Amino acid sequence: MKKKLLILTAVVMLAVLLTPGGTYSYTAVNVEQDGGDGNMAVSEARSAPESSNAATEATIVTEWATTTETSAPLPSAPPATQPSASPTFPAVSPSTTAAPSISPPATLEPTPTKPMTSVPSTTKPVTTAKSDPGPVSKLKALRKKNSEAIGWIVLDGTGINFPIMQARSNEYYLEHDEYKNPSKNGAVALDYQLYTNFTNGNNILYAHNLSAPGKGFSDLVNYKKKTFFDANKTGMIYTPDKNYRIEIFAVYVTDYNVNGYAWFPPEAEAFDLFVREIKSKAMYYREKNLKWGDQILSMCTCSWEFANARTIVHAKLVEI
């Protein structure tokens, strides 16, 4: 506001000075600000002209009555920008609870123990069973003691796992064991008339039925049970030169004259006749399409269905 008044005063004085003629008058303007309400009181004082014949008297009377200023108020300075307040957190007063004191661990004293007294074990030592060296190894070992051991037979699902012997008669190994020791249990033997390499058309084995599982040919009678016959079909014969797979195909009971076909004439007709007789007598039969040149195994043991009865189990031998 003061700056405006000074500019106004300067304008008035300039107007007086520029008035034409040589005599000037001026008016002094006093501006006072009334107390705090924004109104101004203006009073004037004039200087008398030095000449009364002045052509023009510049009289500027400025009166500023007590009025309300109509000009728009000057914009006030924007408030100083305050920095954004940081988030405040509740003050945490230091804990007054004393931290627990940690005492060093006490030295542990070893607990006195009584010396251990060995207690004798009541468990019997485990005896490790010797592994079965197998039929081939056992046959080799036996032949070093008895050259009449010609093979070894194993029938799956039974206790039949024995050496096969051959003497000069069929009676000898019915009364002796494989070491030629006298024995009522005897041993398994091949008919004395046959070749020892099992290339015969009909290879007949004999052994006692001792009515004891796993003894002699006692287990042959099991094949007369249909379920057993169906479940147990195979076995093996081992010889020093060849091995054969046993494929069981028939079982029946007949009289003691079982070696009538031990020797076949060198013709297919005799072989075919023997096969047809097996089929006619069989309790159970599995077709093997047997033909001349095949090898048949006939296993024979005592039976009691009638006097001098024999149980016969037939199988096909397949060289492997």
C-alpha positions in Angstrom: 0.0 0.0 0.0 2.8 2.4 0.9 4.3 1.8 -2.6 1.1 2.9 -4.2 0.9 6.1 -2.3 4.5 7.0 -3.2 3.7 6.5 -6.8 0.6 8.7 -6.6 2.5 11.5 -4.9 5.1 11.4 -7.6 2.5 11.6 -10.3 1.0 14.8 -8.7 4.3 16.5 -8.4 5.1 15.7 -12.0 1.8 17.2 -13.2 2.6 20.5 -11.4 6.0 20.7 -12.9 4.7 20.2 -16.4 1.9 22.9 -16.0 2.4 25.7 -18.7 3.5 29.1 -17.4 6.0 30.2 -15.0 4.2 30.1 -11.8 3.7 26.7 -10.1 1.7 25.7 -7.2 1.6 22.4 -5.6 -0.4 20.5 -3.2 1.0 18.3 -0.7 -0.9 15.2 0.1 -0.7 13.5 3.4 -2.0 10.1 3.6 -2.6 8.5 6.9 -3.8 5.1 7.6 -6.6 4.8 10.0 -6.1 2.4 12.7 -6.2 -1.1 11.4 -9.4 -1.0 9.4 -7.8 -0.4 5.9 -9.2 3.2 5.3 -7.0 6.0 4.4 -7.5 9.8 5.4 -6.0 12.3 2.9 -5.4 16.0 3.7 -3.9 18.6 1.4 -1.9 21.8 1.8 -1.5 24.2 -1.1 1.2 26.7 -1.9 0.1 30.2 -2.9 0.8 31.3 -6.4 3.6 33.8 -6.8 1.7 35.6 -9.5 -2.0 36.2 -9.5 -2.1 36.6 -13.3 -1.1 33.0 -14.0 -2.8 31.7 -17.0 -3.5 28.4 -15.6 -3.3 27.3 -12.2 -2.7 23.6 -11.8 -4.7 22.7 -8.9 -4.7 19.2 -8.0 -6.8 18.4 -5.1 -6.8 14.9 -4.2 -9.1 13.8 -1.6 -9.3 10.2 -0.5 -12.3 10.0 1.7 -12.7 7.4 4.1 -13.7 4.6 1.7 -13.4 0.9 1.4 -10.7 -0.2 -1.0 -12.3 -1.9 -3.8 -9.3 -3.4 -5.4 -8.9 -7.1 -4.9 -6.7 -7.9 -1.9 -3.2 -9.1 -2.7 -2.9 -12.7 -2.6 -1.4 -13.8 0.6 1.7 -15.8 0.5 1.1 -19.5 0.4 1.6 -21.2 3.7 5.0 -22.7 4.0 5.0 -26.3 3.0 5.5 -28.4 6.0 7.4 -31.6 5.5 5.1 -34.6 5.7 5.1 -36.0 9.1 6.8 -39.4 9.5 4.7 -42.2 10.9 4.9 -42.2 14.6 5.3 -45.4 16.5 4.5 -45.9 20.1 7.4 -45.3 22.2 8.9 -48.4 23.6 10.1 -48.0 27.1 13.1 -50.1 28.0 12.1 -53.3 29.7 12.5 -53.3 33.3 12.5 -57.1 33.4 16.0 -58.3 34.0 17.3 -60.8 31.4 17.5 -64.3 32.8 20.9 -65.1 33.9 22.5 -68.2 32.3 24.6 -70.1 34.6 27.3 -72.2 33.2 26.4 -75.9 33.1 27.4 -77.8 36.2 30.2 -80.2 35.7 28.7 -83.7 35.2 30.3 -86.3 37.3 30.5 -89.7 35.7 28.0 -92.1 37.2 29.9 -95.0 38.7 28.9 -98.2 36.9 29.6 -101.7 37.8 31.8 -103.6 35.5 29.8 -105.7 33.1 29.9 -109.3 33.7 29.7 -111.5 30.6 26.8 -113.8 30.7 27.2 -117.1 28.9 24.9 -117.3 26.0 22.2 -120.0 26.1 21.7 -119.7 22.3 23.1 -122.6 20.4 25.5 -121.7 17.7 23.9 -121.5 14.3 25.0 -124.3 12.0 25.3 -123.2 8.5 23.9 -125.8 6.2 26.2 -126.8 3.4 25.0 -125.8 0.0 23.9 -128.6 -2.3 26.6 -129.0 -4.9 24.0 -130.0 -7.4 23.2 -133.2 -9.3 26.1 -133.0 -11.7 28.7 -132.4 -9.0 27.3 -135.2 -6.8 27.2 -137.6 -9.8 30.9 -136.9 -10.5 31.8 -137.4 -6.9 29.8 -140.7 -6.7 31.4 -142.1 -9.9 34.8 -141.8 -8.3 33.6 -144.4 -5.8 31.3 -146.5 -7.9 31.6 -146.5 -11.7 28.1 -148.1 -12.0 26.5 -144.7 -11.3 25.3 -143.7 -14.8 23.1 -140.6 -14.1 21.0 -138.6 -11.7 17.3 -138.1 -11.6 15.3 -135.2 -10.1 11.4 -135.0 -10.3 9.9 -131.5 -9.6 7.4 -131.5 -6.7 8.6 -134.7 -5.2 11.4 -136.0 -3.0 13.0 -138.0 -5.8 16.5 -136.7 -6.1 18.8 -139.7 -6.5 21.6 -141.3 -8.5 20.8 -143.8 -11.2 22.7 -147.1 -11.1 23.0 -150.1 -13.5 24.3 -153.5 -12.7 24.5 -156.8 -14.6 21.0 -157.8 -13.2 17.9 -155.9 -12.2 17.9 -157.5 -8.8 21.2 -156.2 -7.5 20.2 -152.6 -6.8 17.0 -153.7 -5.2 19.2 -155.0 -2.4 22.1 -152.6 -2.4 22.6 -148.9 -2.1 24.6 -146.7 -4.5 27.8 -147.5 -2.6 27.1 -151.3 -3.1 26.4 -151.7 0.5 23.6 -154.2 1.3 20.4 -152.3 1.9 16.7 -153.2 1.9 15.9 -149.7 0.6 18.0 -150.4 -2.5 18.6 -147.7 -5.1 17.2 -146.4 -8.4 18.4 -148.5 -11.3 18.2 -148.6 -15.1 17.2 -151.9 -16.7 20.4 -153.9 -17.2 19.6 -154.5 -21.0 19.6 -150.8 -21.9 22.1 -148.3 -23.1 23.4 -146.1 -20.3 23.1 -142.8 -22.3 19.3 -143.0 -22.4 19.0 -143.2 -26.1 16.7 -146.3 -25.9 13.2 -146.1 -27.2 11.9 -147.1 -23.7 14.2 -146.4 -20.8 12.9 -148.3 -17.7 13.9 -147.3 -14.1 13.1 -149.4 -11.0 13.0 -148.5 -7.3 11.2 -149.6 -4.2 8.1 -148.0 -2.9 9.1 -147.6 0.8 5.8 -145.9 1.7 7.8 -143.0 3.0 7.9 -139.6 1.2 11.3 -138.9 -0.3 12.4 -142.5 -0.1 13.0 -144.5 -3.3 10.2 -144.2 -5.7 7.5 -143.8 -3.0 6.4 -140.4 -4.4 5.4 -141.9 -7.8 2.1 -142.9 -6.3 1.2 -139.1 -5.9 0.8 -138.9 -9.7 -2.4 -141.0 -9.4 -4.0 -137.9 -7.8 -5.4 -135.7 -10.6 -4.4 -132.4 -8.9 -0.8 -133.6 -8.4 -0.6 -134.9 -11.9 -1.7 -131.6 -13.4 0.6 -129.5 -11.2 3.8 -131.5 -11.5 4.9 -132.2 -15.0 8.7 -131.9 -15.2 12.0 -133.1 -14.0 15.6 -133.7 -15.1 18.0 -136.6 -15.9 21.8 -135.8 -15.8 24.4 -138.1 -17.3 28.1 -137.7 -17.8 27.6 -136.9 -21.5 24.0 -135.5 -21.9 21.2 -134.0 -19.9 17.5 -134.5 -20.5 14.3 -132.7 -19.5 11.6 -135.0 -18.2 8.0 -134.2 -19.5 5.5 -136.4 -17.7 2.5 -137.5 -19.8 0.9 -140.6 -18.3 0.3 -142.7 -15.1 -1.4 -146.0 -14.6 -1.3 -149.3 -12.6 -0.4 -152.6 -14.3 1.1 -156.0 -13.5 4.8 -156.6 -12.9 5.6 -157.5 -16.6 6.7 -154.0 -17.4 9.8 -154.6 -19.5 8.2 -156.3 -22.4 8.9 -153.2 -24.5 12.4 -152.6 -23.2 13.8 -153.5 -26.6 12.1 -152.2 -29.6 12.5 -153.6 -33.1 14.1 -151.0 -35.4 10.7 -149.9 -36.8 8.1 -147.3 -36.1 5.2 -149.8 -35.9 6.5 -151.3 -32.6 6.9 -147.9 -31.1 3.5 -146.7 -32.1 1.9 -149.9 -30.7 3.6 -149.2 -27.3 2.3 -145.6 -27.3 -1.3 -146.8 -28.0 -1.1 -149.3 -25.1 0.0 -146.5 -22.8 -3.0 -144.4 -23.8 -5.4 -147.3 -23.3 -4.1 -148.0 -19.7 -3.5 -144.4 -18.6 -5.5 -142.9 -15.6 -4.4 -139.4 -16.8 -2.7 -138.6 -20.1 -1.2 -135.5 -21.8 -0.6 -135.6 -25.5 3.0 -135.3 -26.6 2.7 -136.4 -30.2 5.2 -139.2 -29.7 6.8 -140.7 -32.8 9.5 -143.2 -33.6 12.9 -141.8 -32.7 11.6 -140.2 -29.4 12.9 -141.5 -26.1 10.3 -142.6 -23.5 11.1 -142.9 -19.8 9.1 -145.5 -17.8 9.4 -145.2 -14.0 8.2 -148.3 -12.1 7.6 -149.1 -8.4 5.5 -151.5 -6.3 1.8 -150.9 -5.8 -0.9 -152.7 -3.8 -4.0 -152.4 -5.8 -3.7 -156.2 -6.5 -1.1 -158.9 -6.3 2.2 -157.9 -8.0 0.7 -154.5 -9.1 3.0 -151.8 -10.3 2.5 -148.1 -10.6 4.0 -146.8 -13.9 4.7 -143.1 -14.7 5.7 -142.3 -18.3 7.5 -139.3 -19.6 9.1 -138.0 -22.7 12.9 -137.3 -22.6 14.0 -134.2 -24.4 17.8 -133.7 -24.7 18.9 -130.2 -23.7 
